[in-house]
Amino acid sequence: YGNNRAGNTLVYALPLQAGKYTITTGNHEWWGGQNPSMDLSQTTEAGTEKYASLPKMDNGQDCQAKYSFELPAAQTVTLTITAIGNQGPVISWLGVVRDGDYEAPDDNIVAQGECGDQGSNVTWVLTKDGTLTISGTRAMKDFSDYAVPWKDYRNATTENKITSIVIEQGVTHIGNNAFYFCQGVTGKVMIPEGVTSIGNRAFYEAKFMTGLELPSTLKTIANSAFSGCRALEELNLPDGLTSIGQEAFNYCRALTSLRIPESVTDVGNKAFANCDRLKYAVLSIDIGSSMFDKGNYVDDLQLATVSIAKGTTGIGYAAFSNCKNLSAIIVDAETLNNLCTSKNGTNHLPGANYPSSPSFSAAYYVIGDSVDASVLTELSK
């Protein structure tokens, strides 16, 4: 009820989403004909329109006014009730109904929002069962660690924690730090077809994730993308992959075998360092420095067999440092000879910390033509 003065108003601000609506106001006369006459108007971004005038009513009489309209976009709609006479404006009740496409809120949703890069349409939804779903088209945004919108749900001890990740087809890039420290995630994560790149630290320390399925469209795995995924048991790198960043799979301690496809042209330093249960590796590229090195927090590496692709021209410094169980390197004769006479290969083929101090004693199995005796003599030092 407003003050008794002509022109006095009651104003209601109604935040509404896009859609079709009907506003209904109701008035009941309690004071024996003293109820004032009033004008009703509505203001949207399109302007103001008076849609009803209410006359004075007899005692006990009811009166309603309805107005239907459509909003093309979310906005605040203002309803104004203005006194015409000397009695203040009054309203008994107000109702707002969204027509046709109204949907009740989903009580299964914990949180949701947008996570797309500029020009992209990517959204996220976390449901009560712990599933984080990423959907939409084009690239996810690259986040800093503490700017990830679902950061409050990624810790393993958090209520409504993230336990599984679903990335729907249409997404093309998984952003930096997207699932950083999501320690409640278990089981397999499937990266859908269409994803071409996985950002820095995207799954860093998702240490209970046991499986990973990568798409044939994937080209780039950035630095530390899966570092610390200690329960990851299998890894099938797709043909077509071209780049593996520094420490990309560092401390993936459950991996037992590795095949790097021929399409890969660049592998960063320590890409598979501290993978201490890795026993067999098929390498089809030049080998990065400290590629299989170990740090202070793992036992001796179990790597026993390495297959080096024909045409490999270089092996980085200390690539097989501390691989004390390495007993066989499978390599063709021509590649072996070239490695042992090239600048990149001579000092580092044995994988020693220092050229004069090998950290393992390997028997070299050669496929193809015989190797010059001087090469074998050099390797045995």
N, C-alpha and C positions, 0 to 999 in steps of 0.2 A: 504494500500500500504506500503511495507517495503522498507528498504534502499537498494540502488543499490550495492549489493555485493553478490557474489556467496556464497551460504550456509546460507544466511540470511533467517529468518523464520517469518511466522505469525502463532500464536498459539491460538486456541479456546478451552476453557474448557466447556464441555457440561454435566451438572448433569442430569442423566437419570434414570428412574425407570427400573425395570426388564421388558423385553419384546423384540419384534422384531422391528428393525428400518431400515430406509434407509436414508443415508445422501447424499444430492445433492449439489454440488458447481457449480456456474456459473461464466464465465469470458467473458467479452466483450472487443474487441480490439478497443481502442480509438486513438492510437498513430502511426498508419501506420507501423505495423510490428515490433515495438520496444517492444511489450509485451513479457515478459520473458517466457522461458520454466521453468516448475516447477514440482516437485514431491509432491504427496499427500499421507499422511500416517495417520494412526489412532492407538491410544494407549488405551487399556483397561487393566483390571486386568490380562487378559490372555497374554498380551504382545503387541508388536508393529508390524504393518503390512503396507507396502506400497501398495496402491491399484490402483494408477493411476499416469501417467506422461503426462503433458500437453505441446504440442509443441508451438513454436511461431506461431502467426496467422496474417492474412492479416487485413488491416484496415476494421472495421465494422463487423468482423467475431465473432461469438459466439461459445463457447465451454462449455460443461457440463461434469461432472464426478459424477458417482453414486457408492455408496457402501452400501450393505446390510449386517446386522449382527444381532446377538441375544445376549442379556445380561441375565445371569441367576439370577442376583441380582442387586439391585440399586447401581450405582457407577458413577464416573465422567469419561467421555470419552474425550480424547484429540485429536483434529484434528490439524495436523501440515502441513503447506504449505511451501516448501523449494525451494529457487531459485537455478537453476542449472547453469545459465549463470551469466553475470554481471549486469543484470537488477533485481531490487528487486522483491520479490513475491507480487502478487496482487490478490484480489478476488472481484468480483462484488456483489455476494450474496451467501447466505448459507441457506439451508433448511433441517430440520430434521422432519421425519414423523414416527410416531409409527404405525406399521402395525397391522391390524386385531382387536386386543382387546382394542383399544384406547377408553377411556371414557372421555367425557368432564367433567370438574369440576361441582359439584352440587352446584348451587348458593343458595340452600335452607339451606346449612350447615353453622352454625355460627362457630363452633369449634369442634374438634374431637381429639382423641388420645388413648393411652393405659392406662389401669388401673388395670391390672392383677398382682397378686402376682407372685413370682418367679416360673416358670414352668407352669404358667397359660396363657391362651389366652383370655383375657377379654379386650374389647375396649368400648369407649364411644363416643357418637355423640350427639351434641346439635343442634337442628334445629330452624328455625326462629319462629316457632309457640310456642317455649318455652319447647318443649319436650326433656328431657334428656333420652337417651336410652342406657342401659348397656346390652351388649351382649357378647357371647363367651362361653368358657368352663372353669370350675373350679373356683378358689377363686379370689375375688377382693383383692386388696392390702389393708392393714391396714394403714390409713393415720393419720398424725397429723393434727390438725385443719387447719393450713395454707398451708399444702402441697397438699390439694385436688386439682386436676387439673382444676376443673370447679368452683373454689372458687370465681372468678370474676363475676359469673352469678347467685349466689345463693341469693343475697339480694333482697328484694321485690321492691326496688326502682331502681335496676340496669337495664340498657338497655339490651335487649335480656335475661331477667331473666328466670330462670327455673320455669315453672308453672306446669309441670307434670313430673312424673318419671315412666319410663317403664323399667322393669328388665326382660330380656328374659330368657326362660328356657335354662339351661346349666350352669348357674352361681350357685355355691354351697355355697358361703360365701359373705355376705355384709360387707364391711370393716369398721373398726373404723372410725368415723367421716365422713362417705361417703356422707351423705346428711345433715350434721350439718348446722343448721341455714338456710336451704332452705325455707325461709319465703314466697316465691312466690307460693309454691306448694299448690294447692287446690284439693278438691275432694278425691277420693279413690286411694290408692297405693296398687297394687297387687304384693305380693311376690310369685314367681312361684314355682311349685313343683321342688324339687331337692335342694333347699336352706336348709341347715342344721343349719346355725348359723348366727346371726345378731350381729355385733360388738358393742363395746362401743360407745355411743353417735351417733349411725348411723343415727338416725332421730331427733336428739336433736333440740328442738325449731322449728320444722316444724309445727308452731302453727296454720296454716290454713288448714292442712290436716284433712279431716273429716271422712275418712274411711280407713280401713286396712284389707286386706285379707292375712292370713298367711297359708302356705302350710302344708300338713300333714307330710312332711319330716322334719319339723323344730324341732330341739332339744334344742337349746340354744338361749336365749335372754340376751345379756350382760348388764352390768351396764349402766343406763341412756339411753338405746337404744331409747326410745320414750319419754323421759322426756321433759315436756314442750309442748307436742302435745295437746294444750288446746282445739282444736275444734274436737278432735277424739270422735265420738259419739258411736261407737260400737267396741267391741273387742271380737273376738271368738278365744280363745287359743286352738290350735289343740291337740287332743289326740296324745300322743307320745312326746310332749314337756316335757323336764326333768328339766330345770333350768331357773329361772327368776332372773336376777341380781338386785343388789341394785339400788333403785330409777328408776327401768326400766320404770315405767309408772307414775312417780312423776309428779304432776301438769297436769294430763290429766283430766281437769276439766269438760268436757262434758260427761264423762262416767256415765251411770246410773246403769249398772249391770255388774257382773263379775262372771265367772265360771272358776275355776282353775281345770284342768283335773287331774285324779288320777295318771297319769304318772309323774307328777311333783314331784320331790323329794327335791328341794331346791328353796327357795324364799328368796331373799336378803332383808336386812333392808330397810324400807321405800319404798318398791316396788310399793305400790299404795298410798303413802302419798299424801295429798293435793288433792285427787280426791273428791272434796267437794259435787258433785252432785250424787255420787255413793250411791244408796239406798239399793241394794241387792247384797250379795256376797255368792257364794257357794265355800267353801274351802275344798280341799281334801288332804291337807298336813299340816305338822306342820307349825305354823304361825310365821313369822319372827318378830323381834323386830320393834316396831313403824311402822308396816306394813300399817296401815291406819291413821297414825298421820297427824296432820296439822301444818303448819308453821304460820308465821305472816301475810301472804298475802292472806289468804282465810277466808271465813266466817266459821261458825261451820259446821262440816261435816254432811251430810244428811243421812248417813248410818243408816238404820232402822232395817234391818234383816240380820242375818248371819247364814248360815248353815254350821256346822262343821262336817266333815266326820268321820265316825266310825273308830276308831283306832288311831285318832290323839293323839300324846303323849306329845306335848309341845306347848305352846303359848309364844312368845317372850315378853320381857319387853315392856310395854306401847303399845302393839300391836293395841289397840283400843283407844288410848289416844285422848281425845276431841271428841269422837263419842257420843255427848250428846243426839242425837236422836235415839240411838240404843235401840229398845224396845223388840226385840226378838232374842234369840240365839237358833237355832234348832240343837239339838244334842241328840244322843242316850244315854240311862242311863249309860251304862258301860263306855263309853268314858267320860261322864261328871264326874262320880265318880273317874275315874283314873286321870283326869285333876286336880280335886280338892284335890287329895291326893299326887300328884307327885310334885317333886321339881320344875319342869318347869311350872306346871299349877297352883299351889296353890296361888301364889302371883299375877299372871297376867291375870287370866281368866276374871275378871271384866274389864280389860283394863285400869286400873287407872294409873295416873302418878306415884302414890306411892301406895303401898299395902294398906295403911290405909285410903286412900282418893279417893274412886271411882269417876270417872267423869261422870257417867251415872247411871241410875237405870233401869235395864233390867228385863223383865219378861221372865223366862226361859221355853221354850216349849220343852218337852222331848218326843222323839219318842221311844217307846219300854217299857221296864219294868220300874216300879216306881223307883225313886231316893231316897236314904236314906235321911231322914228328916234333919239330921245334915248337909248334903251337902247344902241343900236349905237354911238352917239357915246361913251357912258360906257365901253363895253367896249374901244373902240379906244385909250383913253388909255394 
